Amino acid sequence: MRFLETLEFAGRIISAGGSFALKFRQSGWSNI
């Protein structure tokens, strides 16, 4: 895999994880 492809792939994973954590916070799971 090329370097730029790896960066793009990692960026997608990070953004997906960030939105997932944001949904978790908004649903009130952050106080667990």
N, CA, C and O atoms as a Tripos MOL2 file, in Angstrom:
@<TRIPOS>MOLECULE
protein
  128   127    32     0     0
PROTEIN
NO_CHARGES

@<TRIPOS>ATOM
      1 N           0.8480   -1.2020    0.0000 N.3       1 MET1
      2 CA          0.0000    0.0000    0.0000 C.3       1 MET1
      3 C           0.8800    1.2470    0.0000 C.2       1 MET1
      4 O           1.8830    1.3210    0.7090 O.2       1 MET1
      5 N           0.4840    2.2110   -0.8020 N.am      2 ARG2
      6 CA          1.2840    3.4300   -0.8680 C.3       2 ARG2
      7 C           1.0550    4.3000    0.3580 C.2       2 ARG2
      8 O           0.0660    4.1400    1.0730 O.2       2 ARG2
      9 N           1.9700    5.2110    0.5880 N.am      3 PHE3
     10 CA          1.9340    6.0330    1.8070 C.3       3 PHE3
     11 C           0.6820    6.9010    1.8500 C.2       3 PHE3
     12 O           0.0160    6.9850    2.8810 O.2       3 PHE3
     13 N           0.3620    7.5500    0.7220 N.am      4 LEU4
     14 CA         -0.8100    8.4350    0.7040 C.3       4 LEU4
     15 C          -2.0940    7.6400    0.8980 C.2       4 LEU4
     16 O          -3.0230    8.1110    1.5540 O.2       4 LEU4
     17 N          -2.1490    6.4440    0.3350 N.am      5 GLU5
     18 CA         -3.3340    5.6100    0.5240 C.3       5 GLU5
     19 C          -3.4750    5.2170    1.9820 C.2       5 GLU5
     20 O          -4.5810    5.1680    2.5190 O.2       5 GLU5
     21 N          -2.3420    4.9350    2.6190 N.am      6 THR6
     22 CA         -2.3800    4.5890    4.0370 C.3       6 THR6
     23 C          -2.8580    5.7690    4.8680 C.2       6 THR6
     24 O          -3.6440    5.6010    5.8000 O.2       6 THR6
     25 N          -2.3800    6.9670    4.5290 N.am      7 LEU7
     26 CA         -2.8110    8.1620    5.2640 C.3       7 LEU7
     27 C          -4.3040    8.3930    5.0980 C.2       7 LEU7
     28 O          -4.9970    8.7110    6.0650 O.2       7 LEU7
     29 N          -4.8000    8.2360    3.8800 N.am      8 GLU8
     30 CA         -6.2250    8.4470    3.6310 C.3       8 GLU8
     31 C          -7.0570    7.4190    4.3890 C.2       8 GLU8
     32 O          -8.0980    7.7490    4.9580 O.2       8 GLU8
     33 N          -6.5910    6.1720    4.3920 N.am      9 PHE9
     34 CA         -7.2950    5.1090    5.1050 C.3       9 PHE9
     35 C          -7.3360    5.3900    6.5990 C.2       9 PHE9
     36 O          -8.3770    5.2390    7.2390 O.2       9 PHE9
     37 N          -6.1910    5.8040    7.1550 N.am     10 ALA10
     38 CA         -6.1310    6.1310    8.5810 C.3      10 ALA10
     39 C          -7.0280    7.3200    8.8910 C.2      10 ALA10
     40 O          -7.6850    7.3430    9.9320 O.2      10 ALA10
     41 N          -7.0640    8.2990    8.0100 N.am     11 GLY11
     42 CA         -7.9180    9.4680    8.2200 C.3      11 GLY11
     43 C          -9.3860    9.0840    8.2680 C.2      11 GLY11
     44 O         -10.1460    9.6180    9.0760 O.2      11 GLY11
     45 N          -9.7880    8.1570    7.4020 N.am     12 ARG12
     46 CA        -11.1910    7.7150    7.4120 C.3      12 ARG12
     47 C         -11.5230    7.0080    8.7090 C.2      12 ARG12
     48 O         -12.5950    7.2180    9.2770 O.2      12 ARG12
     49 N         -10.6060    6.1640    9.1870 N.am     13 ILE13
     50 CA        -10.8420    5.4360   10.4400 C.3      13 ILE13
     51 C         -10.9440    6.4140   11.6040 C.2      13 ILE13
     52 O         -11.8120    6.2750   12.4660 O.2      13 ILE13
     53 N         -10.0440    7.4120   11.6280 N.am     14 ILE14
     54 CA        -10.0470    8.3840   12.7280 C.3      14 ILE14
     55 C         -11.3350    9.2000   12.7170 C.2      14 ILE14
     56 O         -11.9390    9.4190   13.7670 O.2      14 ILE14
     57 N         -11.7580    9.6480   11.5410 N.am     15 SER15
     58 CA        -12.9810   10.4570   11.4690 C.3      15 SER15
     59 C         -14.2030    9.6220   11.8270 C.2      15 SER15
     60 O         -15.1300   10.1210   12.4640 O.2      15 SER15
     61 N         -14.2120    8.3620   11.4230 N.am     16 ALA16
     62 CA        -15.3390    7.4940   11.7660 C.3      16 ALA16
     63 C         -15.3810    7.2480   13.2670 C.2      16 ALA16
     64 O         -16.4550    7.2690   13.8700 O.2      16 ALA16
     65 N         -14.2120    7.0130   13.8790 N.am     17 GLY17
     66 CA        -14.1550    6.8140   15.3240 C.3      17 GLY17
     67 C         -14.5670    8.0650   16.0740 C.2      17 GLY17
     68 O         -15.2210    7.9830   17.1140 O.2      17 GLY17
     69 N         -14.1860    9.2310   15.5510 N.am     18 GLY18
     70 CA        -14.5450   10.4860   16.2070 C.3      18 GLY18
     71 C         -16.0430   10.7130   16.1980 C.2      18 GLY18
     72 O         -16.6150   11.1180   17.2090 O.2      18 GLY18
     73 N         -16.6930   10.4540   15.0540 N.am     19 SER19
     74 CA        -18.1420   10.6530   14.9850 C.3      19 SER19
     75 C         -18.8570    9.6340   15.8600 C.2      19 SER19
     76 O         -19.9030    9.9330   16.4370 O.2      19 SER19
     77 N         -18.2930    8.4250   15.9610 N.am     20 PHE20
     78 CA        -18.8890    7.4010   16.8180 C.3      20 PHE20
     79 C         -18.8270    7.8230   18.2790 C.2      20 PHE20
     80 O         -19.8000    7.6710   19.0170 O.2      20 PHE20
     81 N         -17.6690    8.3580   18.6990 N.am     21 ALA21
     82 CA        -17.5230    8.8350   20.0780 C.3      21 ALA21
     83 C         -18.4470   10.0160   20.3350 C.2      21 ALA21
     84 O         -18.9830   10.1600   21.4330 O.2      21 ALA21
     85 N         -18.6340   10.8600   19.3250 N.am     22 LEU22
     86 CA        -19.5190   12.0150   19.4860 C.3      22 LEU22
     87 C         -20.9600   11.5480   19.6850 C.2      22 LEU22
     88 O         -21.6730   12.0970   20.5250 O.2      22 LEU22
     89 N         -21.3940   10.5460   18.9290 N.am     23 LYS23
     90 CA        -22.7430   10.0080   19.1120 C.3      23 LYS23
     91 C         -22.8790    9.4140   20.5050 C.2      23 LYS23
     92 O         -23.9170    9.5640   21.1500 O.2      23 LYS23
     93 N         -21.8260    8.7340   20.9720 N.am     24 PHE24
     94 CA        -21.8580    8.1390   22.3060 C.3      24 PHE24
     95 C         -22.0270    9.2200   23.3610 C.2      24 PHE24
     96 O         -22.8180    9.0640   24.2910 O.2      24 PHE24
     97 N         -21.2910   10.3140   23.2230 N.am     25 ARG25
     98 CA        -21.3890   11.4060   24.1960 C.3      25 ARG25
     99 C         -22.7830   12.0150   24.1780 C.2      25 ARG25
    100 O         -23.3550   12.2970   25.2310 O.2      25 ARG25
    101 N         -23.3280   12.2190   22.9890 N.am     26 GLN26
    102 CA        -24.6380   12.8520   22.8780 C.3      26 GLN26
    103 C         -25.7290   11.9490   23.4430 C.2      26 GLN26
    104 O         -26.7480   12.4450   23.9230 O.2      26 GLN26
    105 N         -25.5300   10.6220   23.3920 N.am     27 SER27
    106 CA        -26.5520    9.7450   23.9540 C.3      27 SER27
    107 C         -26.4270    9.6080   25.4530 C.2      27 SER27
    108 O         -27.2690    8.9660   26.0800 O.2      27 SER27
    109 N         -25.3930   10.1970   26.0530 N.am     28 GLY28
    110 CA        -25.2630   10.1860   27.5010 C.3      28 GLY28
    111 C         -24.4630    9.0130   28.0330 C.2      28 GLY28
    112 O         -24.5600    8.6920   29.2170 O.2      28 GLY28
    113 N         -23.6680    8.3610   27.1800 N.am     29 TRP29
    114 CA        -22.8670    7.2280   27.6380 C.3      29 TRP29
    115 C         -21.5470    7.6750   28.2650 C.2      29 TRP29
    116 O         -20.7870    6.8460   28.7650 O.2      29 TRP29
    117 N         -21.2720    8.9760   28.2410 N.am     30 SER30
    118 CA        -19.9670    9.4520   28.7090 C.3      30 SER30
    119 C         -19.8480    9.3590   30.2250 C.2      30 SER30
    120 O         -18.7370    9.3950   30.7520 O.2      30 SER30
    121 N         -20.9710    9.2400   30.9410 N.am     31 ASN31
    122 CA        -20.8850    9.2270   32.4020 C.3      31 ASN31
    123 C         -20.6680    7.8270   32.9530 C.2      31 ASN31
    124 O         -20.7090    7.6290   34.1670 O.2      31 ASN31
    125 N         -20.4360    6.8390   32.0660 N.am     32 ILE32
    126 CA        -20.1600    5.4780   32.5480 C.3      32 ILE32
    127 C         -18.6880    5.3730   32.9430 C.2      32 ILE32
    128 O         -18.2390    4.3120   33.3760 O.2      32 ILE32
@<TRIPOS>BOND
     1     1     2 1
     2     2     3 1
     3     3     4 2
     4     3     5 am
     5     5     6 1
     6     6     7 1
     7     7     8 2
     8     7     9 am
     9     9    10 1
    10    10    11 1
    11    11    12 2
    12    11    13 am
    13    13    14 1
    14    14    15 1
    15    15    16 2
    16    15    17 am
    17    17    18 1
    18    18    19 1
    19    19    20 2
    20    19    21 am
    21    21    22 1
    22    22    23 1
    23    23    24 2
    24    23    25 am
    25    25    26 1
    26    26    27 1
    27    27    28 2
    28    27    29 am
    29    29    30 1
    30    30    31 1
    31    31    32 2
    32    31    33 am
    33    33    34 1
    34    34    35 1
    35    35    36 2
    36    35    37 am
    37    37    38 1
    38    38    39 1
    39    39    40 2
    40    39    41 am
    41    41    42 1
    42    42    43 1
    43    43    44 2
    44    43    45 am
    45    45    46 1
    46    46    47 1
    47    47    48 2
    48    47    49 am
    49    49    50 1
    50    50    51 1
    51    51    52 2
    52    51    53 am
    53    53    54 1
    54    54    55 1
    55    55    56 2
    56    55    57 am
    57    57    58 1
    58    58    59 1
    59    59    60 2
    60    59    61 am
    61    61    62 1
    62    62    63 1
    63    63    64 2
    64    63    65 am
    65    65    66 1
    66    66    67 1
    67    67    68 2
    68    67    69 am
    69    69    70 1
    70    70    71 1
    71    71    72 2
    72    71    73 am
    73    73    74 1
    74    74    75 1
    75    75    76 2
    76    75    77 am
    77    77    78 1
    78    78    79 1
    79    79    80 2
    80    79    81 am
    81    81    82 1
    82    82    83 1
    83    83    84 2
    84    83    85 am
    85    85    86 1
    86    86    87 1
    87    87    88 2
    88    87    89 am
    89    89    90 1
    90    90    91 1
    91    91    92 2
    92    91    93 am
    93    93    94 1
    94    94    95 1
    95    95    96 2
    96    95    97 am
    97    97    98 1
    98    98    99 1
    99    99   100 2
   100    99   101 am
   101   101   102 1
   102   102   103 1
   103   103   104 2
   104   103   105 am
   105   105   106 1
   106   106   107 1
   107   107   108 2
   108   107   109 am
   109   109   110 1
   110   110   111 1
   111   111   112 2
   112   111   113 am
   113   113   114 1
   114   114   115 1
   115   115   116 2
   116   115   117 am
   117   117   118 1
   118   118   119 1
   119   119   120 2
   120   119   121 am
   121   121   122 1
   122   122   123 1
   123   123   124 2
   124   123   125 am
   125   125   126 1
   126   126   127 1
   127   127   128 2
@<TRIPOS>SUBSTRUCTURE
     1 MET1         2 RESIDUE 1 A MET
     2 ARG2         6 RESIDUE 1 A ARG
     3 PHE3        10 RESIDUE 1 A PHE
     4 LEU4        14 RESIDUE 1 A LEU
     5 GLU5        18 RESIDUE 1 A GLU
     6 THR6        22 RESIDUE 1 A THR
     7 LEU7        26 RESIDUE 1 A LEU
     8 GLU8        30 RESIDUE 1 A GLU
     9 PHE9        34 RESIDUE 1 A PHE
    10 ALA10       38 RESIDUE 1 A ALA
    11 GLY11       42 RESIDUE 1 A GLY
    12 ARG12       46 RESIDUE 1 A ARG
    13 ILE13       50 RESIDUE 1 A ILE
    14 ILE14       54 RESIDUE 1 A ILE
    15 SER15       58 RESIDUE 1 A SER
    16 ALA16       62 RESIDUE 1 A ALA
    17 GLY17       66 RESIDUE 1 A GLY
    18 GLY18       70 RESIDUE 1 A GLY
    19 SER19       74 RESIDUE 1 A SER
    20 PHE20       78 RESIDUE 1 A PHE
    21 ALA21       82 RESIDUE 1 A ALA
    22 LEU22       86 RESIDUE 1 A LEU
    23 LYS23       90 RESIDUE 1 A LYS
    24 PHE24       94 RESIDUE 1 A PHE
    25 ARG25       98 RESIDUE 1 A ARG
    26 GLN26      102 RESIDUE 1 A GLN
    27 SER27      106 RESIDUE 1 A SER
    28 GLY28      110 RESIDUE 1 A GLY
    29 TRP29      114 RESIDUE 1 A TRP
    30 SER30      118 RESIDUE 1 A SER
    31 ASN31      122 RESIDUE 1 A ASN
    32 ILE32      126 RESIDUE 1 A ILE
